């Protein structure tokens, strides 16, 4: 949900892209799945804080509503004044209550039991709140938001470098009405299809290396593919068909501005598993490659033949089918988009 809210903000959605790339890059670099989601514990702290804030603000909102109703029914009545004073007092009390819970760590037990004796001993000390400010600053630094944003900026720019030639040709030929424009359009489709064969894994490789040159090392990606072709195909099936294609349904109708974050929630929920699949596939390719190059793994006669057949079956049949299906949906979506 946090990523969805961030995605709904202009420019800040690059943080979400950086996060998704970081997940895939961590796995491709050999990381464990249980450690693949950055800031997961921090997200729990944020979620608990927002939930507690929502629960705590409910009675204050209710009293404020009753005060406004009483003022409409009987302007200047003592009931409206008492309700107003009660709302202000309750708001002040709950502000201190939540602040004290956050000072102690912001976990569930801190919201449930306020430790009143400890509050009387430490709550009035300036050092208690200054240390809390220092912990908040350290907590925010550990989120590495600038690093995720920078990863997203580079990922978006380098991806556009791969996609610009095809989209320029498509843009030129969109209104074409002669044979030459049609040929250029077909060329654009084939160019884009070729790029999509490697682009998701190139993005994953870039995130794993954290180096812009890695986005253009497609020969290394081709070499990695040879060692686990079916894992590669499975990841591309998830990353280009199963997860992205349902998202094109969101383009059929314009989203009301008040709920912009809801489609973003669907986007994050679908694309995060796709990035995880791509990271796991590239990790498996490289693990088997290292084993083969070190002599730890050597295919026998039958397994070698299956390995050969698998590589070419995936290369000539499976991958073109996956990319072709995605291209078909991509081209058809321009006739259904709002």
C-alpha distance (Angstrom), angle and dihedral (degrees) to the residues before:
residue distance angle dihedral
X1 . . .
X2 3.80 . .
X3 3.80 90.8 .
X4 3.81 89.3 48.0
X5 3.81 92.1 55.0
X6 3.81 90.1 47.1
X7 3.81 91.0 49.2
X8 3.81 90.8 54.7
X9 3.83 90.8 60.3
X10 3.82 117.7 85.8
X11 3.81 113.0 -111.2
X12 3.81 91.7 1.2
X13 3.80 90.0 80.3
X14 3.80 86.0 78.7
X15 3.81 85.6 73.1
X16 3.79 88.3 60.9
X17 3.80 91.2 49.1
X18 3.79 89.5 49.8
X19 3.79 90.1 49.6
X20 3.81 92.8 51.5
X21 3.80 91.1 47.7
X22 3.80 90.7 48.1
X23 3.81 90.6 54.2
X24 3.81 92.4 52.5
X25 3.80 92.8 42.0
X26 3.80 93.1 51.3
X27 3.80 91.0 54.7
X28 3.81 94.5 43.2
X29 3.79 89.9 52.4
X30 3.82 89.7 58.3
X31 3.81 100.4 -91.6
X32 3.78 123.4 149.3
X33 3.80 121.9 -102.8
X34 3.82 92.2 -124.8
X35 3.82 89.3 60.5
X36 3.81 96.7 40.7
X37 3.81 99.3 98.4
X38 3.81 111.2 75.0
X39 3.80 118.3 -142.8
X40 3.80 93.7 9.4
X41 3.81 93.5 143.0
X42 3.80 90.6 44.3
X43 3.80 89.2 53.3
X44 3.80 88.5 55.7
X45 3.80 90.4 53.8
X46 3.82 90.6 48.8
X47 3.79 91.7 47.1
X48 3.80 93.0 50.3
X49 3.81 90.7 48.0
X50 3.81 93.7 51.2
X51 3.80 92.0 44.9
X52 3.80 91.7 49.7
X53 3.80 90.2 47.6
X54 3.81 90.8 51.6
X55 3.81 92.6 49.0
X56 3.79 93.3 45.3
X57 3.81 94.0 48.7
X58 3.82 93.7 51.9
X59 3.85 97.7 79.7
X60 3.80 91.3 43.3
X61 3.80 90.8 52.5
X62 3.79 89.8 47.9
X63 3.80 92.8 52.9
X64 3.79 91.1 46.3
X65 3.81 89.6 51.3
X66 3.80 92.1 49.9
X67 3.82 89.6 48.6
X68 3.80 91.4 53.5
X69 3.82 91.1 47.7
X70 3.82 91.4 49.2
X71 3.82 90.1 48.9
X72 3.82 90.7 53.0
X73 3.81 94.5 47.2
X74 3.79 96.2 42.9
X75 3.84 113.6 9.5
X76 3.79 112.9 -146.8
X77 3.82 93.3 12.1
X78 3.82 118.6 154.1
X79 3.82 89.4 -124.7
X80 3.80 90.9 63.5
X81 3.81 90.7 48.5
X82 3.81 92.7 49.7
X83 3.80 91.1 48.3
X84 3.80 90.8 49.6
X85 3.81 91.7 50.4
X86 3.80 89.9 46.1
X87 3.81 92.0 51.4
X88 3.81 92.1 49.9
X89 3.81 92.9 46.9
X90 3.81 93.0 46.8
X91 3.79 91.2 47.7
X92 3.81 91.2 51.5
X93 3.82 91.8 47.5
X94 3.80 94.0 48.5
X95 3.80 91.4 46.2
X96 3.80 90.3 56.9
X97 3.83 90.9 42.4
X98 3.80 93.4 53.3
X99 3.80 92.6 41.5
X100 3.79 90.7 53.4
X101 3.81 90.8 49.0
X102 3.81 90.6 51.5
X103 3.81 91.4 47.6
X104 3.82 89.1 57.4
X105 3.81 94.1 49.7
X106 3.80 108.5 -76.4
X107 3.81 96.7 -108.5
X108 3.79 125.9 141.0
X109 3.81 95.0 -97.2
X110 3.80 89.9 53.3
X111 3.81 91.3 57.6
X112 3.80 93.8 45.7
X113 3.82 99.2 48.1
X114 3.82 117.1 31.6
X115 3.83 96.6 -166.2
X116 3.83 94.5 -133.1
X117 3.81 95.8 -169.9
X118 3.79 91.5 54.4
X119 3.80 89.3 47.4
X120 3.80 90.7 54.6
X121 3.80 89.9 51.2
X122 3.81 100.6 42.0
X123 3.80 109.2 13.3
X124 3.81 94.9 82.9
X125 3.81 95.3 49.6
X126 3.84 116.4 102.6
X127 3.80 89.3 -146.5
X128 3.82 90.3 63.8
X129 3.79 92.4 59.5
X130 3.82 95.3 38.7
X131 3.81 89.7 54.5
X132 3.78 88.4 48.6
X133 3.81 90.1 54.0
X134 3.82 89.6 51.1
X135 3.81 91.2 50.7
X136 3.80 91.2 48.9
X137 3.80 90.4 51.9
X138 3.82 91.5 48.7
X139 3.81 89.2 47.1
X140 3.81 91.7 53.1
X141 3.81 91.8 46.7
X142 3.81 90.5 53.4
X143 3.81 89.2 57.9
X144 3.83 88.6 69.4
X145 3.78 91.8 -149.6
X146 3.85 94.3 163.1
X147 3.82 90.5 52.1
X148 3.82 91.9 50.6
X149 3.81 90.7 46.9
X150 3.81 91.4 50.0
X151 3.81 90.1 48.5
X152 3.81 89.3 52.2
X153 3.81 93.4 47.5
X154 3.79 92.9 51.7
X155 3.79 93.0 41.8
X156 3.81 92.4 51.9
X157 3.80 93.8 46.2
X158 3.81 96.2 45.7
X159 3.82 91.1 45.7
X160 3.80 89.8 52.9
X161 3.81 89.1 53.6
X162 3.80 88.9 61.2
X163 3.81 93.5 44.1
X164 3.81 100.9 41.0
X165 3.85 97.7 82.9
X166 3.80 94.0 53.4
X167 3.79 94.9 43.4
X168 3.79 92.8 46.7
X169 3.80 89.7 55.4
X170 3.81 90.4 45.9
X171 3.78 91.1 50.0
X172 3.77 92.6 50.5
X173 3.80 93.3 48.7
X174 3.81 99.3 39.3
X175 3.81 93.1 99.9
X176 3.80 95.2 29.9
X177 3.78 119.0 136.4
X178 3.80 103.7 -179.6
X179 3.79 138.1 73.3
X180 3.80 94.9 -101.1
X181 3.79 91.6 57.4
X182 3.79 89.5 49.4
X183 3.80 91.6 53.0
X184 3.80 90.8 48.8
X185 3.80 89.3 50.0
X186 3.79 91.3 53.2
X187 3.81 89.1 47.8
X188 3.81 89.3 52.4
X189 3.80 91.5 51.7
X190 3.78 92.9 50.4
X191 3.81 90.9 46.1
X192 3.79 92.0 51.1
X193 3.81 91.6 45.3
X194 3.81 90.8 52.9
X195 3.80 91.3 49.5
X196 3.81 91.9 49.8
X197 3.81 90.3 55.7
X198 3.80 88.5 69.9
X199 3.81 109.2 13.8
X200 3.86 99.6 89.5
X201 3.79 91.4 50.2
X202 3.79 91.9 42.7
X203 3.81 88.3 55.5
X204 3.80 89.5 50.1
X205 3.81 91.1 47.6
X206 3.81 90.3 49.4
X207 3.80 91.4 51.7
X208 3.81 91.8 47.8
X209 3.81 92.8 50.5
X210 3.83 95.1 34.6
X211 3.79 87.1 -146.2
X212 3.80 126.0 118.6
X213 3.82 91.8 -139.4
X214 3.80 89.5 64.5
X215 3.81 90.1 68.8
X216 3.81 89.1 69.3
X217 3.81 99.7 42.2
X218 3.78 93.3 102.5
X219 3.81 93.4 148.2
X220 3.79 89.9 63.4
X221 3.80 89.6 49.4
X222 3.81 90.0 51.6
X223 3.78 89.2 51.0
X224 3.82 92.1 50.0
X225 3.80 90.3 51.3
X226 3.81 91.9 64.2
X227 3.80 93.9 66.9
X228 3.83 100.0 55.4
X229 3.82 108.7 13.9
X230 3.80 96.0 161.1
X231 3.80 92.9 50.2
X232 3.79 87.7 49.8
X233 3.81 91.7 49.6
X234 3.80 91.8 47.4
X235 3.80 91.5 51.9
X236 3.80 91.5 48.1
X237 3.80 90.1 48.5
X238 3.79 89.4 54.5
X239 3.82 94.2 40.0
X240 3.81 99.1 45.5
X241 3.81 106.0 26.0
X242 3.79 118.6 15.8
X243 3.81 97.5 42.3
X244 3.85 108.2 27.6
X245 3.81 101.5 38.3
X246 3.85 95.5 65.4
X247 3.81 87.9 53.9
X248 3.80 90.3 66.8
X249 3.81 87.3 69.5
X250 3.81 86.9 70.1
X251 3.82 89.6 63.8
X252 3.80 94.4 62.1
X253 3.82 94.7 78.8
X254 3.78 129.5 31.3
X255 3.81 112.4 -109.2
X256 3.83 116.4 -125.5
X257 3.77 110.8 -113.4
X258 3.82 92.2 -122.9
X259 3.82 92.8 64.6
X260 3.80 100.8 34.1
X261 3.79 90.3 127.7
X262 3.83 93.6 60.8
X263 3.83 95.5 70.7
X264 3.80 86.5 43.4
X265 3.80 88.3 57.1
X266 3.80 89.6 54.0
X267 3.81 89.7 47.2
X268 3.80 93.3 53.4
X269 3.81 93.0 42.9
X270 3.82 90.9 54.1
X271 3.80 101.0 38.4
X272 3.80 98.2 45.9
X273 3.85 92.9 65.8
X274 3.81 88.6 46.3
X275 3.80 91.5 55.7
X276 3.80 91.0 45.7
X277 3.82 90.5 52.2
X278 3.81 91.9 50.1
X279 3.79 92.3 48.7
X280 3.81 92.6 48.8
X281 3.81 92.1 48.2
X282 3.79 94.1 50.6
X283 3.80 90.2 45.8
X284 3.81 90.4 54.2
X285 3.81 92.2 47.1
X286 3.78 91.3 53.3
X287 3.78 95.3 43.2
X288 3.81 90.8 54.6
X289 3.79 90.1 44.1
X290 3.78 91.9 54.7
X291 3.80 90.7 47.6
X292 3.82 91.6 50.0
X293 3.80 94.5 46.9
X294 3.80 92.0 47.4
X295 3.81 92.8 48.6
X296 3.80 94.8 -115.3
X297 3.80 91.2 118.7
X298 3.79 127.0 36.1
X299 3.81 121.0 166.1
X300 3.78 118.6 -125.6
X301 3.79 125.1 -133.1
X302 3.79 97.2 -81.1
X303 3.77 96.4 34.7
X304 3.81 88.8 48.1
X305 3.78 90.8 53.5
X306 3.81 91.1 47.8
X307 3.77 89.2 48.5
X308 3.82 90.4 52.4
X309 3.82 93.3 46.7
X310 3.82 91.4 46.1
X311 3.79 93.7 52.6
X312 3.77 94.3 51.4
X313 3.80 95.4 38.8
X314 3.80 90.8 54.1
X315 3.80 92.3 41.4
X316 3.80 97.4 48.4
X317 3.82 103.8 28.9
X318 3.79 116.5 12.9
X319 3.81 100.8 43.0
X320 3.85 95.2 43.8
X321 3.81 88.5 49.8
X322 3.81 92.3 51.2
X323 3.80 94.3 46.3
X324 3.82 91.3 41.8
X325 3.80 91.9 54.5
X326 3.79 91.2 49.1
X327 3.81 91.1 48.5
X328 3.80 90.4 49.9
X329 3.81 91.1 54.1
X330 3.81 91.2 43.0
X331 3.79 92.9 54.1
X332 3.80 93.2 42.5
X333 3.81 92.9 50.2
X334 3.81 91.7 68.2
X335 3.81 88.1 69.0
X336 3.82 94.1 50.3
X337 3.81 101.9 38.8
X338 3.80 120.3 111.7
